[in-house]
Amino acid sequence: MLYMATEKALSKKERNSYNFLIIIFYRNKIKNILTNTDKKCNISI
């Protein structure tokens, strides 16, 4: 619900940059998970 409201509030340009930040964040998170896979057995997202 909060995400939908936020998306409506943002303009198209702001929304694009917002999505871009989310993509970067998750890409880094996935990269960290992949690099930590060798060290840890259980992965928590």
C-alpha positions as CSV (number, residue, x, y, z in Angstrom):
1,M,0.0,0.0,0.0
2,L,2.7,2.4,0.9
3,Y,4.7,1.7,-2.2
4,M,1.6,2.3,-4.4
5,A,1.0,5.7,-2.7
6,T,4.6,6.6,-3.1
7,E,4.6,5.8,-6.8
8,K,1.5,7.9,-7.4
9,A,3.1,10.9,-5.5
10,L,6.3,10.8,-7.5
11,S,6.6,12.3,-11.0
12,K,7.8,10.1,-13.9
13,K,11.4,11.3,-13.7
14,E,11.5,10.9,-9.9
15,R,9.9,7.4,-10.2
16,N,12.6,6.4,-12.7
17,S,15.4,7.4,-10.4
18,Y,13.6,5.8,-7.5
19,N,13.4,2.5,-9.4
20,F,17.0,2.9,-10.4
21,L,18.0,3.2,-6.7
22,I,16.0,0.1,-5.8
23,I,17.6,-1.9,-8.7
24,I,21.1,-0.8,-7.6
25,F,20.3,-1.7,-3.9
26,Y,19.0,-5.2,-4.8
27,R,21.9,-5.8,-7.3
28,N,24.4,-5.1,-4.5
29,K,22.4,-7.2,-2.1
30,I,22.4,-10.2,-4.5
31,K,26.1,-9.7,-5.2
32,N,26.8,-9.7,-1.4
33,I,24.7,-12.9,-1.1
34,L,26.6,-14.6,-3.9
35,T,30.0,-13.6,-2.4
36,N,29.0,-14.8,1.0
37,T,27.6,-18.1,-0.2
38,D,31.0,-19.7,0.1
39,K,31.4,-18.6,3.7
40,K,27.9,-19.2,5.0
41,C,25.6,-22.2,4.4
42,N,22.2,-20.5,5.2
43,I,21.4,-17.4,3.3
44,S,18.9,-14.8,4.6
45,I,17.5,-12.1,2.4
